[in-house]
Amino acid sequence: SLAVVGDGTAHWNDASECDTALLDLDGMCEVTQGLDISRLFFTGDHYQQVTVSTFLEQIGLDPTIILDANGQFQKTVRCPNNGHSFEVVFTRNDLLDVADGQQVADDQRQF
């Protein structure tokens, strides 16, 4: 992991020197409550949808994402230990890339 020293310089720490805590549901609940976060909003294409699914799985929730007719997914997460809840929202949008001022869908790209 990257460590920043007091003088502003950065260096890599070997994994044995730097513990990295994995975020689970309890940790996510603690962070969202502590920062007063009520919604995590993601937007993007298929790859972002996979990222959101993986995030849900990593915090111990069902990773299944079923989009509604508007291409949206919403899940309310209720924290088991502190009563806090937050929403995970994903909106599918394949038109985020811009080429010459025009939005281009994935199937229209030329490589």
N, C-alpha and C positions, 0 to 999 in steps of 0.2 A: 504494500500500500504506500501511497505517497504521504510523506510527513513534511510539514512546513516548520522550519526552525524559527526561533524568535527574531532572527535578523532578516527574515523573509526568504531565505534560500530554501530550496526543496530537495529532498533526496528520497530514494526508495528504501523502505525497510523490508528486510526479509520477513516472511510470514511468521517465523519463529520469534521475531522481536516485536511483532505488532499484532495484538489480538483484534480480530474483527468480529463483532457480534452480529449474528444473523438476526434479521428482524422477523419476529413471529407475530401472531395476532395480538398477544399481550403487549409486545413492544410497539406495534402499530397503534394500538388503542392508547397507550401512554403518550406517544408522540402527537397523535391527532387531538387528544384532549388537552395536552399541555400547550399546544400551539393554537388551540381553539379552531381546529379545522373540521368543517362539517361535510366537505365534498372534495373528492379527488376526481378531477375531470381530465379525460384523455380523449384526443381526437386523432384520427389518422386512417391509414389503409389497413390491409390485411396484416401487415407486419406489426403494426401497433396493437391490433386486436390480439395477436399472439402474445405480445408483451404483457398486456393487461391480464390475459388468461394465466400466464406464468406467474405474475405478481400475486393473483388470487391464490394460486396453488401454493406459493411460497409462504403465505401467511396462514395456510391451513384451511382455506375455503374451497368450495366447489369451483373448479376452473371453467365450467361450462358457460359459454357466452352465447346467448340466443338474442339476435337483434330483432327489434320490433319492426313494423312496417316503415318506420322513418329511419331505420338504420341505427337505432339507439339501444343501449343496454344500460340498465340501472340496477344496482344491488345495494340494499341498506345493510350495513354491517353493525351488529349490536355487540358491544364489548361485554364479555362475560364477567369481568372483574370490577369494572368501575361504572357501569350503567351508561357510559358514553356511546354514541352511535355516529357513524359517518356513512356517506354514500360513495360508492365507486360508480362512476358514469363513463361510458365510452360511446362516442359518436363516430360512426364510420363516415369517412370522407376521402374518396379517391382522387379528389381534385385539388390537392394542396400544392402540388408543384406548379410553378409558373414558368412558361417558356415564351419569351417575347411578349410579355404582358397578357398572355392567354393561359387559362387553366387547361391542363391536359390530363385526360384520364389515362390510367395505366395501359389500357389496350390501344391507345392512340400514339404512344411514344415511338420514336424512331431512334434506334441506337446505332 
